[in-house]
């Protein structure tokens, strides 16, 4: 089992790659009247530069849980695990993290969150994680809340 340490940040680090700040700015620009963006405003073409970095965690209110609809390819490669179809609670069990309660807070507040994640593997790695809530609709047209969970390797 790998061990992970999470630290919540108020802002992006000064030395962050421009690609990370561009994604956060894109999400912030899509927010309207203090509400979370609609996926129509953040479609797959707009998010294409971050395709390998984005996981999609969908809130399921009837279970008060999330299902991982898409696990980010860069995280699958880094961890050797594919959590697609699973719950973030499994990630918390495997890594000792607080992904599930953090996602609940993101859903409750409608605010993005930024974390520095330290992971102990063969060597210590730092990852920057963004959690960006969005709204979409299911096939029946009912509203669905998702969180784009985005990881970037952060070299210090």
ROSE-4610 file (N, C-alpha, C; in Angstrom, 1 decimal, always signed):
// ROSE-4610
residu = [X/X/X/X/X/X/X/X/X/X/X/X/X/X/X/X/X/X/X/X/X/X/X/X/X/X/X/X/X/X/X/X/X/X/X/X/X/X/X/X/X/X/X/X/X/X/X/X/X/X/X/X/X/X/X/X/X/X/X/X/X/X/X/X/X/X/X/X/X/X/X/X/X/X/X/X/X/X/X/X/X/X/X/X/X/X/X/X/X/X/X/X/X/X/X/X/X/X/X/X/X/X/X/X/X/X/X/X/X/X/X/X/X/X/X/X/X/X/X/X/X/X/X/X/X/X/X/X/X/X/X/X/X/X/X/X/X/X/X/X/X/X/X/X/X/X/X/X/X/X/X/X/X/X/X/X/X/X/X/X/X/X/X/X/X/X/X/X/X/X/X/X/X/X/X/X/X/X/X/X/X/X/X/X/X/X/X/X/X/X/X/X/X/X/X/X/X/X/X/X/X/X/X/X/X/X/X/X/X/X/X/X/X/X/X/X/X/X/X/X/X/X/X/X/X/X/X/X/X/X/X/X/X/X/X/X/X/X/X/X/X/X/X/X/X/X/X/X/X/X/X/X/X/X/X/X/X/X/X/X/X/X/X/X/X/X/X/X/X/X/X/X/X/X/X/X/X/X/X/X/X/X/X/X/X/X/X/X/X/X/X/X/X/X/X/X/X/X/X/X/X/X/X/X/X/X/X/X/X/X/X/X/X/X/X/X/X/X/X/X/X/X/X/X/X/X/X/X/X/X/X/X/X/X/X/X/X/X/X/X/X/X/X/X/X/X/X/X/X/X/X/X/X/X/X/X/X/X/X/X/X/X/X/X/X/X/X/X/X/X/X/X/X/X/X/X/X/X/X/X/X/X/X/X/X/X/X/X/X/X/X/X/X/X/X/X/X/X/X/X/X/X/X/X/X/X/X/X/X/X/X/X/X/X/X/X/X/X/X/X/X/X/X/X/X/X/X/X/X/X/X/X/X/X/X/X/X/X/X/X/X/X/X/X/X/X/X/X/X/X/X/X/X/X/X/X/X/X/X/X/X/X/X/X/X/X/X/X]
num = [1/1/1/2/2/2/3/3/3/4/4/4/5/5/5/6/6/6/7/7/7/8/8/8/9/9/9/10/10/10/11/11/11/12/12/12/13/13/13/14/14/14/15/15/15/16/16/16/17/17/17/18/18/18/19/19/19/20/20/20/21/21/21/22/22/22/23/23/23/24/24/24/25/25/25/26/26/26/27/27/27/28/28/28/29/29/29/30/30/30/31/31/31/32/32/32/33/33/33/34/34/34/35/35/35/36/36/36/37/37/37/38/38/38/39/39/39/40/40/40/41/41/41/42/42/42/43/43/43/44/44/44/45/45/45/46/46/46/47/47/47/48/48/48/49/49/49/50/50/50/51/51/51/52/52/52/53/53/53/54/54/54/55/55/55/56/56/56/57/57/57/58/58/58/59/59/59/60/60/60/61/61/61/62/62/62/63/63/63/64/64/64/65/65/65/66/66/66/67/67/67/68/68/68/69/69/69/70/70/70/71/71/71/72/72/72/73/73/73/74/74/74/75/75/75/76/76/76/77/77/77/78/78/78/79/79/79/80/80/80/81/81/81/82/82/82/83/83/83/84/84/84/85/85/85/86/86/86/87/87/87/88/88/88/89/89/89/90/90/90/91/91/91/92/92/92/93/93/93/94/94/94/95/95/95/96/96/96/97/97/97/98/98/98/99/99/99/100/100/100/101/101/101/102/102/102/103/103/103/104/104/104/105/105/105/106/106/106/107/107/107/108/108/108/109/109/109/110/110/110/111/111/111/112/112/112/113/113/113/114/114/114/115/115/115/116/116/116/117/117/117/118/118/118/119/119/119/120/120/120/121/121/121/122/122/122/123/123/123/124/124/124/125/125/125/126/126/126/127/127/127/128/128/128/129/129/129/130/130/130/131/131/131/132/132/132/133/133/133/134/134/134/135/135/135/136/136/136/137/137/137/138/138/138/139/139/139/140/140/140/141/141/141/142/142/142/143/143/143/144/144/144/145/145/145/146/146/146/147/147/147/148/148/148/149/149/149/150/150/150/151/151/151/152/152/152/153/153/153/154/154/154/155/155/155/156/156/156]
x = [+0.8/+0.0/+0.9/+0.6/+1.3/+0.7/+1.5/+1.0/+0.9/-0.1/-0.3/-0.6/-0.1/-0.4/-1.0/-2.1/-2.8/-2.7/-2.4/-2.4/-3.3/-4.3/-5.1/-4.4/-4.5/-3.9/-5.0/-4.8/-5.7/-5.6/-4.4/-4.1/-3.2/-3.0/-2.0/-0.6/+0.4/+1.7/+2.3/+3.2/+3.8/+4.5/+5.1/+5.9/+5.1/+3.8/+3.0/+3.1/+3.0/+3.1/+1.9/+2.1/+1.0/-0.2/+0.0/-1.1/-2.1/-1.6/-2.5/-3.3/-2.6/-3.3/-4.3/-4.0/-5.0/-6.2/-6.1/-7.3/-8.1/-7.5/-8.3/-9.0/-8.3/-8.8/-10.0/-9.9/-11.0/-12.2/-12.0/-13.2/-13.8/-12.9/-13.4/-14.2/-13.7/-14.4/-15.7/-15.9/-17.2/-18.2/-17.7/-18.7/-19.5/-20.8/-21.7/-22.5/-22.6/-23.4/-23.2/-21.9/-21.6/-22.0/-22.4/-22.9/-21.8/-21.8/-20.8/-21.0/-20.0/-20.2/-21.0/-21.6/-22.3/-21.3/-21.3/-20.4/-20.5/-21.7/-21.8/-20.8/-20.4/-19.5/-18.0/-17.9/-16.6/-16.6/-16.8/-17.0/-15.7/-15.7/-14.5/-13.5/-13.9/-13.0/-12.2/-12.9/-12.2/-11.2/-11.6/-10.8/-9.8/-9.7/-8.8/-7.3/-6.8/-5.4/-5.1/-6.1/-6.0/-6.6/-6.9/-7.6/-6.9/-5.6/-5.0/-4.9/-5.2/-5.1/-6.5/-7.6/-8.9/-9.6/-10.0/-10.9/-12.3/-13.4/-14.7/-15.4/-15.7/-16.3/-17.8/-18.7/-20.1/-20.8/-21.5/-22.2/-23.5/-23.8/-25.0/-25.8/-26.7/-27.4/-28.2/-28.7/-29.5/-28.6/-27.3/-26.3/-25.4/-25.5/-24.6/-23.1/-22.9/-21.5/-21.2/-20.1/-19.6/-19.3/-19.4/-18.8/-17.8/-16.7/-15.7/-16.1/-16.5/-17.0/-15.8/-14.7/-13.5/-12.3/-11.4/-10.2/-9.1/-8.4/-7.4/-6.3/-6.0/-4.9/-3.6/-3.2/-1.9/-1.9/-3.1/-3.1/-3.1/-3.7/-3.7/-2.2/-1.5/-0.1/+0.8/+0.5/+1.3/+1.1/-0.2/-0.5/-0.6/-0.7/-0.9/-2.3/-3.2/-4.6/-5.6/-6.6/-7.7/-9.0/-9.4/-10.6/-11.9/-11.9/-13.1/-14.2/-15.4/-16.5/-16.5/-15.5/-15.4/-15.8/-15.7/-16.0/-14.7/-14.7/-13.5/-13.1/-14.1/-13.8/-12.7/-12.7/-11.7/-10.3/-10.2/-8.9/-8.5/-9.4/-9.1/-8.6/-9.2/-8.8/-7.4/-7.1/-5.9/-4.7/-5.0/-3.9/-3.9/-5.0/-5.1/-5.4/-6.1/-6.5/-7.9/-8.3/-9.6/-10.4/-10.3/-10.9/-12.4/-13.1/-14.5/-15.0/-14.6/-15.1/-14.8/-13.6/-13.3/-14.3/-14.6/-15.6/-16.9/-17.3/-18.6/-18.6/-17.4/-17.3/-17.4/-16.7/-16.8/-18.2/-19.0/-20.4/-21.2/-21.0/-21.8/-21.5/-20.3/-19.9/-20.0/-19.8/-19.7/-18.4/-17.4/-16.1/-15.1/-14.2/-13.0/-12.1/-11.4/-10.4/-9.1/-8.0/-6.6/-5.9/-5.2/-4.4/-3.0/-2.1/-0.8/-0.8/-0.6/-0.6/+0.8/+1.3/+2.6/+2.4/+3.0/+2.9/+4.2/+4.3/+5.5/+5.4/+6.3/+6.5/+7.9/+8.5/+10.0/+10.7/+10.2/+10.7/+9.5/+9.6/+8.5/+8.2/+6.9/+6.4/+5.4/+5.3/+4.3/+3.4/+2.1/+1.1/+0.2/-0.2/-1.1/-2.5/-3.5/-4.8/-5.8/-6.6/-7.7/-9.0/-9.9/-11.3/-12.2/-12.8/-13.6/-15.1/-16.0/-17.4/-18.0/-18.8/-19.5/-20.9/-21.8/-23.2/-23.4/-24.1/-24.5/-25.9/-26.3/-27.6/-27.5/-28.3/-28.2/-29.1/-29.1/-29.8/-31.3/-31.9/-33.3/-33.5/-32.4/-32.5/-32.4/-32.3/-32.2/-30.8/-30.7/-29.4/-28.5/-27.2/-26.2/-25.0/-24.5/-23.3/-22.1/-21.0/-19.8/-18.7/-17.6/-16.4/-15.2/-14.6/-13.4/-12.3/-11.7/-10.5/-9.3/-8.4/-7.3/-6.0/-5.1/-3.8/-2.7/-1.7/-0.5/+0.7/+1.7/+2.9/+3.6/+4.0/+4.5/+6.0/+6.8/+8.3/+8.8/+9.3/+9.9/+11.3]
y = [-1.2/+0.0/+1.2/+2.2/+3.5/+4.4/+5.2/+6.2/+7.6/+8.3/+9.7/+10.7/+11.9/+13.0/+14.1/+14.7/+15.7/+17.0/+18.1/+19.4/+20.4/+20.9/+21.9/+23.2/+23.7/+25.0/+26.0/+27.3/+28.3/+28.8/+28.7/+29.1/+28.1/+28.2/+27.4/+27.9/+27.0/+27.4/+28.3/+29.2/+30.2/+29.5/+28.3/+27.7/+26.6/+26.8/+25.8/+26.0/+24.9/+24.9/+25.7/+26.4/+27.2/+26.4/+25.2/+24.3/+24.2/+24.1/+23.9/+25.2/+26.4/+27.6/+27.9/+27.5/+27.7/+26.9/+25.7/+24.9/+25.5/+25.9/+26.6/+27.8/+28.6/+29.9/+29.5/+28.5/+28.1/+27.7/+27.0/+26.6/+27.8/+28.7/+29.9/+30.8/+30.9/+31.7/+31.1/+29.8/+29.2/+29.3/+29.7/+29.9/+31.1/+31.0/+32.2/+32.4/+33.7/+34.1/+33.3/+32.9/+32.1/+30.7/+30.2/+28.8/+28.0/+26.7/+25.9/+25.8/+25.6/+25.5/+24.3/+24.5/+23.5/+22.8/+21.5/+20.8/+21.2/+21.8/+22.4/+23.5/+24.2/+25.3/+24.8/+23.6/+22.9/+21.6/+21.6/+20.3/+19.6/+18.5/+17.7/+18.3/+19.1/+19.9/+20.9/+21.6/+22.6/+21.9/+20.8/+20.1/+19.1/+19.1/+18.1/+18.3/+19.4/+19.5/+18.8/+18.5/+17.9/+16.5/+15.9/+14.7/+13.6/+13.4/+12.4/+12.7/+13.9/+14.3/+14.3/+14.2/+14.4/+13.1/+13.0/+11.9/+12.6/+11.8/+12.3/+11.5/+12.2/+11.6/+12.1/+11.2/+11.6/+11.4/+12.4/+12.3/+11.6/+10.6/+9.8/+10.1/+11.1/+11.5/+10.4/+9.5/+8.4/+7.5/+7.5/+6.7/+7.6/+8.9/+9.9/+9.4/+9.1/+8.6/+9.1/+8.7/+9.0/+7.8/+7.8/+6.7/+7.4/+6.7/+7.2/+6.8/+7.7/+7.4/+7.3/+8.1/+8.0/+8.2/+7.3/+7.5/+8.1/+9.1/+9.8/+8.8/+8.8/+7.9/+8.1/+9.4/+9.6/+9.0/+9.0/+8.4/+6.9/+6.3/+4.9/+4.5/+5.2/+4.9/+5.1/+6.1/+6.4/+5.4/+5.0/+4.2/+2.7/+2.4/+1.0/+0.5/+1.4/+1.0/+1.8/+1.1/+1.8/+1.7/+2.9/+2.9/+3.2/+3.2/+3.5/+2.5/+3.0/+2.2/+2.0/+2.4/+2.2/+3.5/+3.5/+4.7/+5.3/+6.6/+7.2/+6.7/+6.1/+5.5/+4.5/+3.8/+2.7/+3.4/+4.5/+5.2/+5.6/+6.1/+6.5/+5.3/+4.1/+2.9/+2.5/+2.6/+2.1/+3.1/+4.4/+5.4/+6.2/+6.0/+6.7/+8.2/+8.5/+9.8/+10.2/+11.4/+11.9/+12.4/+11.6/+12.0/+12.1/+11.1/+11.1/+12.3/+12.6/+13.8/+15.1/+15.1/+16.4/+16.6/+15.5/+15.6/+16.1/+15.5/+16.0/+17.5/+18.0/+19.4/+20.2/+19.7/+20.4/+20.5/+19.4/+19.4/+20.3/+20.3/+21.2/+22.6/+23.0/+24.4/+24.9/+24.0/+24.4/+25.1/+25.0/+25.7/+24.7/+25.1/+24.3/+24.1/+23.0/+22.8/+22.4/+22.9/+22.6/+21.9/+20.8/+20.1/+19.7/+19.7/+19.1/+17.7/+16.8/+15.4/+14.8/+14.4/+13.7/+12.2/+11.5/+10.0/+9.3/+8.4/+7.6/+6.3/+6.3/+5.0/+4.7/+4.3/+4.1/+5.3/+6.5/+7.8/+8.7/+9.7/+10.6/+11.4/+11.5/+12.3/+13.3/+14.5/+15.5/+15.7/+15.7/+15.9/+17.0/+17.8/+18.9/+18.3/+18.5/+18.0/+19.1/+19.2/+20.2/+19.4/+19.9/+19.3/+20.4/+20.2/+21.2/+20.8/+21.3/+20.8/+21.3/+20.5/+20.9/+20.2/+20.8/+20.3/+19.7/+18.6/+18.1/+17.5/+16.7/+16.1/+14.6/+13.8/+12.4/+12.2/+11.0/+10.7/+11.1/+11.0/+11.3/+12.8/+13.6/+15.0/+15.5/+14.6/+15.1/+15.6/+16.6/+17.2/+16.2/+16.3/+15.5/+16.4/+16.2/+16.9/+16.0/+16.5/+15.8/+16.6/+16.0/+16.7/+16.2/+17.2/+16.9/+16.9/+15.7/+15.5/+15.4/+16.4/+16.6/+16.5/+15.7/+15.5/+15.9/+16.6/+17.0/+16.7/+16.0/+15.8/+17.2/+17.4/+18.7/+18.5/+19.0/+18.9/+20.1/+19.9/+21.0/+21.1]
z = [+0.0/+0.0/+0.0/-0.9/-0.9/+0.2/+0.7/+1.7/+1.0/+1.3/+0.7/+1.8/+1.6/+2.5/+1.7/+2.2/+1.5/+2.3/+1.5/+2.1/+1.3/+1.9/+1.2/+1.0/-0.2/-0.6/-0.9/-0.5/-0.9/-2.3/-2.9/-4.2/-4.9/-6.2/-6.8/-6.4/-6.3/-6.0/-7.1/-6.7/-7.6/-8.7/-8.5/-9.5/-10.3/-10.3/-11.0/-12.5/-13.2/-14.7/-15.2/-16.3/-16.9/-17.3/-17.7/-18.1/-16.9/-15.7/-14.5/-14.3/-14.3/-14.1/-15.2/-16.4/-17.6/-17.3/-16.8/-16.5/-15.4/-14.4/-13.3/-13.8/-14.6/-15.1/-16.0/-16.8/-17.7/-16.9/-15.8/-15.0/-14.3/-13.8/-13.2/-14.1/-15.4/-16.4/-16.7/-16.6/-16.9/-15.8/-14.6/-13.5/-13.8/-13.6/-13.9/-12.6/-12.2/-11.1/-9.8/-9.6/-8.4/-8.5/-9.6/-9.8/-10.5/-10.3/-10.9/-12.4/-13.2/-14.7/-15.1/-16.3/-17.0/-17.9/-18.1/-18.9/-20.4/-20.8/-22.1/-22.3/-21.2/-21.3/-21.1/-20.7/-20.5/-21.2/-22.5/-23.3/-23.5/-24.1/-24.3/-25.2/-26.1/-27.0/-26.2/-25.3/-24.4/-23.5/-23.0/-22.0/-22.6/-23.9/-24.6/-24.2/-23.9/-23.5/-22.2/-21.4/-20.1/-20.1/-21.2/-21.3/-20.4/-20.4/-19.7/-18.2/-17.8/-16.4/-15.6/-16.4/-15.8/-15.5/-14.2/-13.8/-13.6/-13.8/-13.6/-12.5/-11.4/-10.3/-10.2/-10.3/-10.4/-9.1/-8.6/-7.3/-7.5/-6.6/-6.6/-5.3/-5.3/-4.1/-3.4/-4.1/-3.5/-2.6/-2.9/-2.1/-1.2/-1.4/-0.8/-1.0/-2.3/-2.6/-4.1/-4.5/-5.9/-6.6/-7.9/-8.7/-9.7/-9.8/-10.7/-12.1/-12.9/-14.3/-15.2/-14.9/-15.7/-14.8/-14.8/-14.1/-15.0/-14.5/-15.3/-15.8/-17.1/-17.5/-16.8/-16.5/-15.9/-14.5/-13.8/-12.4/-12.5/-13.5/-13.7/-13.9/-14.8/-15.1/-13.8/-13.0/-11.8/-10.7/-10.5/-9.4/-9.7/-11.0/-11.4/-11.1/-10.7/-10.3/-11.2/-11.6/-12.3/-11.4/-11.0/-10.1/-10.8/-12.1/-12.9/-12.5/-12.2/-11.7/-10.2/-9.6/-8.1/-7.4/-6.1/-5.3/-4.8/-4.6/-4.0/-2.6/-2.0/-0.6/-0.8/-1.9/-2.1/-2.2/-2.8/-2.9/-1.5/-0.7/+0.7/+1.5/+1.3/+2.0/+1.5/+0.2/-0.3/+0.0/+0.1/+0.2/+1.5/+2.4/+3.6/+3.4/+2.3/+2.0/+2.4/+2.1/+2.4/+1.2/+0.1/-1.1/-1.0/-0.4/-0.3/+0.5/+1.7/+2.4/+1.7/+1.0/+0.3/-0.9/-1.6/-2.7/-2.1/-0.9/-0.3/-0.1/+0.4/+0.7/-0.6/-1.7/-3.0/-3.5/-3.4/-3.8/-2.9/-1.6/-0.7/-1.0/-1.2/-1.3/-2.8/-3.7/-5.1/-5.5/-4.6/-4.8/-5.2/-6.0/-6.4/-5.2/-5.1/-4.1/-4.8/-4.1/-4.6/-3.4/-3.8/-2.8/-3.3/-2.4/-2.7/-2.1/-3.0/-2.5/-2.6/-1.5/-1.4/-1.4/-2.2/-2.3/-2.1/-1.2/-1.0/-1.8/-2.8/-3.6/-3.5/-4.6/-4.6/-4.2/-4.5/-4.1/-3.8/-3.1/-2.7/-4.0/-4.3/-5.4/-4.9/-5.5/-5.2/-6.4/-6.1/-7.1/-6.7/-7.7/-7.5/-7.9/-7.0/-7.4/-7.3/-8.4/-8.5/-8.5/-7.7/-7.7/-8.2/-9.4/-10.0/-10.2/-9.5/-9.7/-10.9/-11.6/-12.8/-12.8/-13.6/-13.7/-15.1/-15.2/-16.5/-16.4/-17.3/-17.3/-17.7/-17.1/-17.5/-18.7/-19.2/-20.5/-20.4/-19.2/-19.0/-18.9/-18.8/-18.6/-17.2/-16.3/-14.9/-14.6/-13.7/-13.4/-12.6/-13.0/-12.4/-12.0/-10.8/-10.4/-10.5/-11.1/-11.3/-10.7/-10.4/-10.0/-11.0/-11.6/-12.4/-11.4/-11.3/-10.4/-11.2/-11.1/-12.0/-11.3/-11.7/-11.0/-12.0/-11.5/-12.2/-11.3/-11.9/-11.2/-11.0/-9.7/-9.4/-9.0/-9.9/-9.6/-8.9/-7.8/-7.0/-7.0]
